[in-house]
């Protein structure tokens, strides 16, 4: 914002091109849900958002929180219930430990 304001004060073709590019980028950024949610949380810049943007930010934050909770719950479920692939990992772990023991024994002989 400050860059747009300061650059806009410079009277040159290049400065006008930079300001136009910055404004176009700002428009694109404000269409991004994550960026809009971040701006929503910052009281200094929150004023830039329309009421519709604020509502979309709230929805995005709610959906993000719901996904975090779901993933956390799924991760806990995975830790609590063993799967068939764990057997393979356990067998591999046992094989590696056995190999390590035999190498240690050979080194001491």
N, C-alpha and C positions, 0 to 999 in steps of 0.2 A: 504494500500500500504506500509506504513512505517512498519507495523507489519510484512508483508511478507518479506520485505528486512531485517529487524533486526532478525527475527526468522530464516531466511535462512542462516545467519552467524553462527548460533549455529550448531555445528557438532554433531548431535545425531539423532537417528532413530525417536524419538518422534517429534523433531523439523521438520524433513522432512515430517512427517505425517501431522503436523499442517499446514505447508506451502502448501502441496498438497490439504488439505481440504479448506484452504483459497482461493486458486486459483480456485478450483471447484466452490466455492460459488460466487466468483467474476464473473465467466462465467455465472452462473445462474442469478445473479443480472443484468448483462448487457443485458440479454434477456427480462427483464421486462420493458415495455414501460414507466411506471411512473418513474422508477429509471433512465432509459436512458435519459429521458427528464430533470430530475434534474441534472444529470451529464453534460448534454448539456449546461445548464445555468451557470455552474461553470467553469470559465476560467482556473482554476488550473487543473481540471480533464478532461476538454473537449478534450484534446489531446489524451485521451485514446480511444475515439470513432473513428470508421472508418467513411468514408464519408457516407456509407449506414446507419450506426447507427445514424449519425447526421440527415440524411433525415427522418428516421423513427421517431426520436425525434420531428422534426418539424411537421410532420404529426400528431403525437399524441397530441402535444400542440394545433395545429389548431383544431383538433376534440374535444379536451377538451373544448376549448374556445367556439366552436359552441354549444356544449351541455350546457355550462353555460348560454349562451345567450338564448337558447331555453327554458331552465328551468326557467329562469328569466321572460321571456315573458309569459310562461304558468302560473307562479305564479301570475303575474299581471292580466292575464285574469281571473283567479279564484277569485281574489279580486273584480274585476269589475262586474262580472256576477254572480248573486245569483243562487244557485242551489236548488233543491227540498229538499235536506237534511238540508239546513239552516233553513227551516221552522220547522223541528223537533227540531233542536237546540234552536230555538227561543221559541218554546212551552215549552221545558224543562226549559229554562232560566226563562220564565214567571212563571212556576210552582214553581221553587225554590225560586224566589223572593216573591211570594205570601205566601209560607210556612214560609219564613223568617219574613215577615210582621206579620203574625198571631202569631208567637212565640214571637216576640218583644211586640206585643199588650198584650199577655197573661202575660208576665213578668211585665208589668206596671199596671195590674189590681189588 
